[in-house]
Amino acid sequence: MCPAVSAALAGLYDEHQPGAVLAVGCGGGAALLPTLQTTRCRPARLDVVEPFEPLLQAATSGLRHW
């Protein structure tokens, strides 16, 4: 994933301070995980939707360290 995408998302999170995030089609977390690592905003709730089980496992594994 392009680092510019994660940086843009992190900027939006910081600007809007969402209390909850729903990541639909998050894949393995290639955009979501770097975004969460760089944003100052910590959503109280984060839900992910990924229909392909191996990618969902990769994303949730990375989120455990967040």
Jmol script that loads the backbone (N, CA, C; Angstrom):
load data "model"
ATOM      1  N   MET A   1       0.850  -1.177   0.000  1.00  0.00           N
ATOM      2  CA  MET A   1       0.000   0.000   0.000  1.00  0.00           C
ATOM      3  C   MET A   1       0.889   1.231   0.000  1.00  0.00           C
ATOM      4  N   CYS A   2       0.459   2.217  -0.683  1.00  0.00           N
ATOM      5  CA  CYS A   2       1.196   3.472  -0.788  1.00  0.00           C
ATOM      6  C   CYS A   2       1.214   4.193   0.564  1.00  0.00           C
ATOM      7  N   PRO A   3       2.394   4.572   1.039  1.00  0.00           N
ATOM      8  CA  PRO A   3       2.460   5.291   2.316  1.00  0.00           C
ATOM      9  C   PRO A   3       1.649   6.586   2.306  1.00  0.00           C
ATOM     10  N   ALA A   4       1.473   7.177   1.134  1.00  0.00           N
ATOM     11  CA  ALA A   4       0.695   8.415   1.049  1.00  0.00           C
ATOM     12  C   ALA A   4      -0.768   8.176   1.430  1.00  0.00           C
ATOM     13  N   VAL A   5      -1.293   6.987   1.129  1.00  0.00           N
ATOM     14  CA  VAL A   5      -2.682   6.665   1.481  1.00  0.00           C
ATOM     15  C   VAL A   5      -2.827   6.605   3.000  1.00  0.00           C
ATOM     16  N   SER A   6      -1.923   5.903   3.654  1.00  0.00           N
ATOM     17  CA  SER A   6      -1.983   5.808   5.117  1.00  0.00           C
ATOM     18  C   SER A   6      -1.788   7.172   5.768  1.00  0.00           C
ATOM     19  N   ALA A   7      -0.894   7.984   5.212  1.00  0.00           N
ATOM     20  CA  ALA A   7      -0.675   9.326   5.758  1.00  0.00           C
ATOM     21  C   ALA A   7      -1.927  10.185   5.602  1.00  0.00           C
ATOM     22  N   ALA A   8      -2.592  10.069   4.457  1.00  0.00           N
ATOM     23  CA  ALA A   8      -3.824  10.831   4.233  1.00  0.00           C
ATOM     24  C   ALA A   8      -4.922  10.382   5.191  1.00  0.00           C
ATOM     25  N   LEU A   9      -5.054   9.074   5.378  1.00  0.00           N
ATOM     26  CA  LEU A   9      -6.054   8.559   6.318  1.00  0.00           C
ATOM     27  C   LEU A   9      -5.751   9.012   7.743  1.00  0.00           C
ATOM     28  N   ALA A  10      -4.491   8.952   8.130  1.00  0.00           N
ATOM     29  CA  ALA A  10      -4.110   9.385   9.478  1.00  0.00           C
ATOM     30  C   ALA A  10      -4.450  10.858   9.674  1.00  0.00           C
ATOM     31  N   GLY A  11      -4.222  11.662   8.650  1.00  0.00           N
ATOM     32  CA  GLY A  11      -4.571  13.078   8.728  1.00  0.00           C
ATOM     33  C   GLY A  11      -6.064  13.285   8.919  1.00  0.00           C
ATOM     34  N   LEU A  12      -6.866  12.491   8.208  1.00  0.00           N
ATOM     35  CA  LEU A  12      -8.320  12.581   8.362  1.00  0.00           C
ATOM     36  C   LEU A  12      -8.761  12.137   9.752  1.00  0.00           C
ATOM     37  N   TYR A  13      -8.156  11.066  10.259  1.00  0.00           N
ATOM     38  CA  TYR A  13      -8.489  10.608  11.612  1.00  0.00           C
ATOM     39  C   TYR A  13      -8.161  11.705  12.623  1.00  0.00           C
ATOM     40  N   ASP A  14      -6.984  12.318  12.474  1.00  0.00           N
ATOM     41  CA  ASP A  14      -6.578  13.369  13.410  1.00  0.00           C
ATOM     42  C   ASP A  14      -7.509  14.577  13.322  1.00  0.00           C
ATOM     43  N   GLU A  15      -7.937  14.906  12.105  1.00  0.00           N
ATOM     44  CA  GLU A  15      -8.808  16.067  11.913  1.00  0.00           C
ATOM     45  C   GLU A  15     -10.213  15.835  12.465  1.00  0.00           C
ATOM     46  N   HIS A  16     -10.773  14.662  12.201  1.00  0.00           N
ATOM     47  CA  HIS A  16     -12.168  14.408  12.551  1.00  0.00           C
ATOM     48  C   HIS A  16     -12.358  13.661  13.870  1.00  0.00           C
ATOM     49  N   GLN A  17     -11.298  13.065  14.417  1.00  0.00           N
ATOM     50  CA  GLN A  17     -11.344  12.368  15.707  1.00  0.00           C
ATOM     51  C   GLN A  17     -12.523  11.398  15.817  1.00  0.00           C
ATOM     52  N   PRO A  18     -12.624  10.408  14.918  1.00  0.00           N
ATOM     53  CA  PRO A  18     -13.767   9.493  14.987  1.00  0.00           C
ATOM     54  C   PRO A  18     -13.734   8.655  16.263  1.00  0.00           C
ATOM     55  N   GLY A  19     -14.898   8.449  16.836  1.00  0.00           N
ATOM     56  CA  GLY A  19     -15.002   7.588  18.006  1.00  0.00           C
ATOM     57  C   GLY A  19     -15.054   6.125  17.621  1.00  0.00           C
ATOM     58  N   ALA A  20     -15.455   5.870  16.375  1.00  0.00           N
ATOM     59  CA  ALA A  20     -15.555   4.504  15.865  1.00  0.00           C
ATOM     60  C   ALA A  20     -15.150   4.498  14.397  1.00  0.00           C
ATOM     61  N   VAL A  21     -14.514   3.409  13.992  1.00  0.00           N
ATOM     62  CA  VAL A  21     -14.104   3.231  12.597  1.00  0.00           C
ATOM     63  C   VAL A  21     -14.594   1.869  12.134  1.00  0.00           C
ATOM     64  N   LEU A  22     -15.193   1.841  10.962  1.00  0.00           N
ATOM     65  CA  LEU A  22     -15.598   0.601  10.309  1.00  0.00           C
ATOM     66  C   LEU A  22     -14.767   0.475   9.044  1.00  0.00           C
ATOM     67  N   ALA A  23     -13.873  -0.498   9.013  1.00  0.00           N
ATOM     68  CA  ALA A  23     -13.005  -0.728   7.859  1.00  0.00           C
ATOM     69  C   ALA A  23     -13.581  -1.879   7.047  1.00  0.00           C
ATOM     70  N   VAL A  24     -14.257  -1.551   5.955  1.00  0.00           N
ATOM     71  CA  VAL A  24     -14.901  -2.553   5.103  1.00  0.00           C
ATOM     72  C   VAL A  24     -13.934  -2.934   3.994  1.00  0.00           C
ATOM     73  N   GLY A  25     -13.686  -4.233   3.859  1.00  0.00           N
ATOM     74  CA  GLY A  25     -12.740  -4.702   2.850  1.00  0.00           C
ATOM     75  C   GLY A  25     -11.321  -4.305   3.213  1.00  0.00           C
ATOM     76  N   CYS A  26     -10.969  -4.509   4.465  1.00  0.00           N
ATOM     77  CA  CYS A  26      -9.672  -4.044   4.976  1.00  0.00           C
ATOM     78  C   CYS A  26      -8.494  -4.874   4.486  1.00  0.00           C
ATOM     79  N   GLY A  27      -8.779  -6.009   3.841  1.00  0.00           N
ATOM     80  CA  GLY A  27      -7.682  -6.858   3.380  1.00  0.00           C
ATOM     81  C   GLY A  27      -6.843  -7.312   4.554  1.00  0.00           C
ATOM     82  N   GLY A  28      -5.559  -7.336   4.355  1.00  0.00           N
ATOM     83  CA  GLY A  28      -4.646  -7.735   5.417  1.00  0.00           C
ATOM     84  C   GLY A  28      -4.251  -6.593   6.332  1.00  0.00           C
ATOM     85  N   GLY A  29      -4.866  -5.433   6.128  1.00  0.00           N
ATOM     86  CA  GLY A  29      -4.572  -4.278   6.974  1.00  0.00           C
ATOM     87  C   GLY A  29      -3.466  -3.391   6.442  1.00  0.00           C
ATOM     88  N   ALA A  30      -3.136  -3.524   5.154  1.00  0.00           N
ATOM     89  CA  ALA A  30      -2.009  -2.785   4.574  1.00  0.00           C
ATOM     90  C   ALA A  30      -2.165  -1.271   4.672  1.00  0.00           C
ATOM     91  N   ALA A  31      -3.379  -0.771   4.631  1.00  0.00           N
ATOM     92  CA  ALA A  31      -3.601   0.674   4.807  1.00  0.00           C
ATOM     93  C   ALA A  31      -3.985   0.987   6.249  1.00  0.00           C
ATOM     94  N   LEU A  32      -4.798   0.131   6.833  1.00  0.00           N
ATOM     95  CA  LEU A  32      -5.327   0.393   8.168  1.00  0.00           C
ATOM     96  C   LEU A  32      -4.245   0.384   9.250  1.00  0.00           C
ATOM     97  N   LEU A  33      -3.397  -0.618   9.250  1.00  0.00           N
ATOM     98  CA  LEU A  33      -2.406  -0.739  10.324  1.00  0.00           C
ATOM     99  C   LEU A  33      -1.413   0.419  10.345  1.00  0.00           C
ATOM    100  N   PRO A  34      -0.814   0.814   9.205  1.00  0.00           N
ATOM    101  CA  PRO A  34       0.077   1.981   9.249  1.00  0.00           C
ATOM    102  C   PRO A  34      -0.653   3.266   9.650  1.00  0.00           C
ATOM    103  N   THR A  35      -1.915   3.372   9.257  1.00  0.00           N
ATOM    104  CA  THR A  35      -2.709   4.541   9.642  1.00  0.00           C
ATOM    105  C   THR A  35      -2.837   4.610  11.155  1.00  0.00           C
ATOM    106  N   LEU A  36      -3.190   3.498  11.776  1.00  0.00           N
ATOM    107  CA  LEU A  36      -3.371   3.474  13.230  1.00  0.00           C
ATOM    108  C   LEU A  36      -2.058   3.703  13.972  1.00  0.00           C
ATOM    109  N   GLN A  37      -0.949   3.319  13.355  1.00  0.00           N
ATOM    110  CA  GLN A  37       0.352   3.509  13.998  1.00  0.00           C
ATOM    111  C   GLN A  37       0.807   4.962  13.958  1.00  0.00           C
ATOM    112  N   THR A  38       0.310   5.738  12.983  1.00  0.00           N
ATOM    113  CA  THR A  38       0.799   7.108  12.839  1.00  0.00           C
ATOM    114  C   THR A  38      -0.186   8.177  13.295  1.00  0.00           C
ATOM    115  N   THR A  39      -1.452   7.841  13.451  1.00  0.00           N
ATOM    116  CA  THR A  39      -2.436   8.840  13.861  1.00  0.00           C
ATOM    117  C   THR A  39      -2.369   9.103  15.360  1.00  0.00           C
ATOM    118  N   ARG A  40      -2.711  10.324  15.736  1.00  0.00           N
ATOM    119  CA  ARG A  40      -2.801  10.661  17.168  1.00  0.00           C
ATOM    120  C   ARG A  40      -4.153  10.243  17.728  1.00  0.00           C
ATOM    121  N   CYS A  41      -5.122  10.022  16.834  1.00  0.00           N
ATOM    122  CA  CYS A  41      -6.479   9.645  17.223  1.00  0.00           C
ATOM    123  C   CYS A  41      -6.539   8.153  17.548  1.00  0.00           C
ATOM    124  N   ARG A  42      -7.160   7.822  18.648  1.00  0.00           N
ATOM    125  CA  ARG A  42      -7.370   6.422  19.026  1.00  0.00           C
ATOM    126  C   ARG A  42      -8.867   6.160  19.104  1.00  0.00           C
ATOM    127  N   PRO A  43      -9.475   5.658  18.018  1.00  0.00           N
ATOM    128  CA  PRO A  43     -10.911   5.384  18.075  1.00  0.00           C
ATOM    129  C   PRO A  43     -11.227   4.405  19.204  1.00  0.00           C
ATOM    130  N   ALA A  44     -12.328   4.653  19.890  1.00  0.00           N
ATOM    131  CA  ALA A  44     -12.742   3.768  20.979  1.00  0.00           C
ATOM    132  C   ALA A  44     -13.209   2.422  20.441  1.00  0.00           C
ATOM    133  N   ARG A  45     -13.690   2.427  19.205  1.00  0.00           N
ATOM    134  CA  ARG A  45     -14.186   1.184  18.605  1.00  0.00           C
ATOM    135  C   ARG A  45     -13.646   1.064  17.188  1.00  0.00           C
ATOM    136  N   LEU A  46     -13.200  -0.126  16.852  1.00  0.00           N
ATOM    137  CA  LEU A  46     -12.702  -0.416  15.510  1.00  0.00           C
ATOM    138  C   LEU A  46     -13.278  -1.753  15.071  1.00  0.00           C
ATOM    139  N   ASP A  47     -14.041  -1.738  14.000  1.00  0.00           N
ATOM    140  CA  ASP A  47     -14.607  -2.960  13.429  1.00  0.00           C
ATOM    141  C   ASP A  47     -14.024  -3.154  12.040  1.00  0.00           C
ATOM    142  N   VAL A  48     -13.674  -4.391  11.722  1.00  0.00           N
ATOM    143  CA  VAL A  48     -13.141  -4.696  10.396  1.00  0.00           C
ATOM    144  C   VAL A  48     -14.010  -5.756   9.731  1.00  0.00           C
ATOM    145  N   VAL A  49     -14.176  -5.602   8.423  1.00  0.00           N
ATOM    146  CA  VAL A  49     -14.936  -6.551   7.619  1.00  0.00           C
ATOM    147  C   VAL A  49     -14.040  -6.976   6.468  1.00  0.00           C
ATOM    148  N   GLU A  50     -13.768  -8.254   6.383  1.00  0.00           N
ATOM    149  CA  GLU A  50     -12.968  -8.807   5.292  1.00  0.00           C
ATOM    150  C   GLU A  50     -13.461 -10.226   5.044  1.00  0.00           C
ATOM    151  N   PRO A  51     -14.037 -10.486   3.856  1.00  0.00           N
ATOM    152  CA  PRO A  51     -14.618 -11.806   3.603  1.00  0.00           C
ATOM    153  C   PRO A  51     -13.596 -12.921   3.387  1.00  0.00           C
ATOM    154  N   PHE A  52     -12.357 -12.583   3.038  1.00  0.00           N
ATOM    155  CA  PHE A  52     -11.348 -13.609   2.766  1.00  0.00           C
ATOM    156  C   PHE A  52     -10.599 -13.906   4.064  1.00  0.00           C
ATOM    157  N   GLU A  53     -10.857 -15.081   4.615  1.00  0.00           N
ATOM    158  CA  GLU A  53     -10.377 -15.448   5.955  1.00  0.00           C
ATOM    159  C   GLU A  53      -8.873 -15.234   6.172  1.00  0.00           C
ATOM    160  N   PRO A  54      -7.987 -15.647   5.250  1.00  0.00           N
ATOM    161  CA  PRO A  54      -6.560 -15.419   5.499  1.00  0.00           C
ATOM    162  C   PRO A  54      -6.202 -13.933   5.644  1.00  0.00           C
ATOM    163  N   LEU A  55      -6.847 -13.076   4.864  1.00  0.00           N
ATOM    164  CA  LEU A  55      -6.582 -11.641   4.994  1.00  0.00           C
ATOM    165  C   LEU A  55      -7.146 -11.097   6.302  1.00  0.00           C
ATOM    166  N   LEU A  56      -8.322 -11.560   6.685  1.00  0.00           N
ATOM    167  CA  LEU A  56      -8.908 -11.140   7.957  1.00  0.00           C
ATOM    168  C   LEU A  56      -8.002 -11.532   9.121  1.00  0.00           C
ATOM    169  N   GLN A  57      -7.462 -12.734   9.072  1.00  0.00           N
ATOM    170  CA  GLN A  57      -6.550 -13.180  10.128  1.00  0.00           C
ATOM    171  C   GLN A  57      -5.296 -12.312  10.176  1.00  0.00           C
ATOM    172  N   ALA A  58      -4.774 -11.944   9.009  1.00  0.00           N
ATOM    173  CA  ALA A  58      -3.588 -11.085   8.971  1.00  0.00           C
ATOM    174  C   ALA A  58      -3.891  -9.721   9.587  1.00  0.00           C
ATOM    175  N   ALA A  59      -5.039  -9.160   9.246  1.00  0.00           N
ATOM    176  CA  ALA A  59      -5.409  -7.849   9.786  1.00  0.00           C
ATOM    177  C   ALA A  59      -5.616  -7.916  11.294  1.00  0.00           C
ATOM    178  N   THR A  60      -6.362  -8.903  11.763  1.00  0.00           N
ATOM    179  CA  THR A  60      -6.636  -8.978  13.198  1.00  0.00           C
ATOM    180  C   THR A  60      -5.376  -9.311  13.990  1.00  0.00           C
ATOM    181  N   SER A  61      -4.474 -10.063  13.394  1.00  0.00           N
ATOM    182  CA  SER A  61      -3.200 -10.341  14.054  1.00  0.00           C
ATOM    183  C   SER A  61      -2.413  -9.046  14.255  1.00  0.00           C
ATOM    184  N   GLY A  62      -2.379  -8.216  13.229  1.00  0.00           N
ATOM    185  CA  GLY A  62      -1.688  -6.936  13.341  1.00  0.00           C
ATOM    186  C   GLY A  62      -2.362  -5.996  14.321  1.00  0.00           C
ATOM    187  N   LEU A  63      -3.673  -6.072  14.416  1.00  0.00           N
ATOM    188  CA  LEU A  63      -4.410  -5.198  15.327  1.00  0.00           C
ATOM    189  C   LEU A  63      -4.189  -5.565  16.787  1.00  0.00           C
ATOM    190  N   ARG A  64      -3.830  -6.795  17.053  1.00  0.00           N
ATOM    191  CA  ARG A  64      -3.570  -7.199  18.447  1.00  0.00           C
ATOM    192  C   ARG A  64      -2.411  -6.402  19.044  1.00  0.00           C
ATOM    193  N   HIS A  65      -1.502  -5.950  18.191  1.00  0.00           N
ATOM    194  CA  HIS A  65      -0.334  -5.200  18.657  1.00  0.00           C
ATOM    195  C   HIS A  65      -0.611  -3.704  18.729  1.00  0.00           C
ATOM    196  N   TRP A  66      -1.785  -3.300  18.286  1.00  0.00           N
ATOM    197  CA  TRP A  66      -2.142  -1.892  18.267  1.00  0.00           C
ATOM    198  C   TRP A  66      -2.638  -1.549  19.621  1.00  0.00           C
TER     199      TRP A  66
END
end "model"
wireframe off; spacefill off
backbone 0.3
color backbone group
